[in-house]
Amino acid sequence: MTVTPTRRFLPLLSNHGGNRSSLTCRFRCGDACFHDVPNTSGNDYFGDVAARAFSRRTVLKAGAVIAAAGAVATSGQERAIAAPAVTGGPDGAPGLRFAPVAPNTADAVTVPGGYLSDVVIRWGDKLFSDAPDFVAGEYTAAGQQRQFGYNCDYLGLLPLRGQHEFLMVANHEYTDEVLMFPGYDGENPTREQVEVAWAAHGLSVVAVTAGRRGRRSGALDPVVDHPLNRRFHTGSPFELTGPVAGDALVRTAADPAGRTVLGTLNNCAGGLTPYGTWLTAEENFNQYFANADAVTDPETRERLRRYGLPGGESGRKWERFDPRFDLAQEPNEGNRFGWVVEVDPYDPASTPRKRTALGRFKHEAATTTITADGRLAVYMGDDERFDYFYKFVSTDRVVEGDAAHNAALLDNGTLYVARFTGDSPSSEIDGTGTLPADGEFDGTGEWIPLVTSSGDAAVSHVPGMTGVEVLLFTRQAGDAVGATQMDRPEDVEPNPVTGLVYLALTNNSRRTAAQVDEVNPRIGNKHGHVVEIAEAGGDHAAASFVWRIFLLAGDPADPATYFAGFDKSQVSPISCPDNVAFDKYGNLWISTDGNALGSNDGLFGVAVDGEHRGQVKQFLTVPFGAETCGPWIDDDRVLVCVQHPGETDGSTFESPSSHWPDGGGSIPRPSVAVAWRADGKKIGHA
């Protein structure tokens, strides 16, 4: 069968990865929360900066500026940055008219009354008919390379044929070997187990179709053997592009040219570009490497420390089976991970590209929008306690229908890091979450330029660092220019209706009273918060912005919480915001990771405008031990990735704490789930 898909100039679409079990900490991020904080830069906390340099008389009120912000250009058309007030009626804002799901610990996907749910695809399901059937505990690396991978996180849908066939893209962040393999010994993994794990990491592209189960069903089914189906794993070639490609610091014995990397690791959130490509972000890559202490050069050792690479052996012991994971043998291999990867899912012969002009750190997100003059802006978070929030703006404009031109956009542009300043005296930011006298946590901000890339060249804006050094060691560049240390900047996305940008900060249990500032205002912030940002003049290329905290998550009965001023007796409790997305009304949808309120993680919708602004409503919960990832919302369905079900302390292959999705005595299988209205009507309508 020959398929010639129509590549559309896409609208800006939804993007897409607390209290965690020790199992999660071990396999997700290599126990990052138990290690010393990598950022020891001593940058000012900006409550102190505000007290020194600003007063309420000299800074425009951010809330008023956001509410009355100017116009933003998207795809060449002017639109207001603040949507008009919307009257939602008795059941909530348009798109959010459903009865909230109650917090629970059920081993199931729980959805509102009147909705149905199903599984789209599970770990181990076939993408190709020559793949083996899934049998728990019986895997091969070759088979897994032809099956859907483990622990799906980001999820996106691209159009193929009308309203009934889509190209689904998903990443596979990491593996839970203790849940995958019978009798797994973490101190002595076998080569076979390691090779299966290598194959279960990576990315999947799989066609899915709607309508097989009737007109009213929102279910989606994989199209096995579709010519666009692909799997990428740790043995797949990826091309380094931009100024770092070919540099001495990314050359290895296996790749002396420094231009081809095998694999992508720990891919978390991501996004889709307006021209039909997929951006996927490499996050906790550090945990896969070993023996940083064997490196003797002090500058190199400090660079490794700042990125949290282990001094001794790794948790997974991959270095025993491939020397590239041993820094004593290949000190540059770690520099080849921590990038944003661009994939062309419409071209099955294409090689994914690691875009070095976007900087190297623990990327949680990479979401795009169009600037006022038609260029591409990419927003990114570095998911580490006390790390930074970034933006990249391309030099050239997006050109509809010109794939060759658009393919170079992410190699040419300027990378920025954010500095936030509060507008209240530091004495009013006491760490309890109590609002300052002006009634909001808010202020101004600036984008500090770090480096401008042009093809193979990079011009540094950071004294003492070359352009290539800024791109390779972006965290140190942020340290040097005084970026604001945030509470784990995770997913970030511009609202396609209003143009405002929403940044999820998942939590930071290490923040002390001396470290609070107006944008991170709580001591030991275990529930996280969401920041709302308006770029100056509504232009995503702007050098400055205003901001305010939209949500301080947690139990609504806790006085340290805040729901944009909405009546807290009428909201769902929410903890640890992680991924964000939007529906066509501009409602914000938030998935959670590590719910610290004692119930399962879930997906929540919240209006950002009108009388229901701040009314958080829980739409679904995921099974026991799972995290909610990669939300996708359209008129017909809501999709989420159900990551690591059963990932709880003491859970094993032999005695799992979850049996979702197959039930009975089965082992848990990370999967993509879908929910829809039983009556076939649109999501979130009365």
Secondary structure, DSSP 8 states (H G I E B T S, - for coil): ---------------------HHHHHHHHSSGGGS--S-------HHHHHHHH--TTTS--HHHHHHT--EEEETTEEEESS-------TT-STT--S--------SS-B--TTEEEEEEEETT-BSSTTS---BTTB--HHHHTTB--SSEEEEEEEEEETTTEEEEEEEE----HHHHSTT--TTS--HHHHHHHHHHSEEEEEEEEE-TT-TT---EEE-TT-TT-EEE-TTSEEEEESTTTT-GGG--SS-TTS-EEE---SEEEEEE-TTS-EEEEE-SGGGG-B-GGG---HHHHHHHHHTT--SS--SS-GGGT-GGGBTTT-TTGGGG-S-EEEE-TT-TT---EEEGGG--S-B---EEEE-TTSEEEEEEEB-SEEE-EEEEEEEEE--TT-HHHHTTGGGEEEEEEEEEEESS-GGG--SB----TTSS-EEEEEEEEEEEEETTEEEE-STT--HHHHHHTHHHHHHHHT---EE-EEEEEE-TTT--EEEEE--BTT--GGG-BTTB-BTTBSS-EEEEEEEGGG-TT-SEEEEEEEEE-B-TTSTT-EETT--GGGS--B--EEEEEE-TT--EEEEESS-TTSS--EEEEEB-SGGGBT-EEEEEE--TT-EEEEEEE-SS-EEEEEE-TT-STT--SSS-S--TTT-TT-----EEEEEEETTS--TT--
